[in-house]
Amino acid sequence: MEHLQNYVPRRADGKFRVTKCFADGLSVERMNDAKMARAADFSDTDQLIGLEQSPQEFHHRGLMLQV
């Protein structure tokens, strides 16, 4: 996610644009863990702001069945 954060576009005011990051179910869980571990960092870049994880359709259906 640190590598992907370098490619997230910024708006004119300097804030990150929210960018979807599609992955399988396990990778989405890892992304959640990474963002939670960095929630107390100071900068938006360190907090991984701008990347919004989303499961791909096949894995999304599986996660919905678990719920």
Secondary structure by P-SEA (a helix, b strand, c coil): caaaaaaccccccccccbbbbbbcaaaaaaaaaaaaaaccccccccccccbbbbbcaaaaaaaaaac
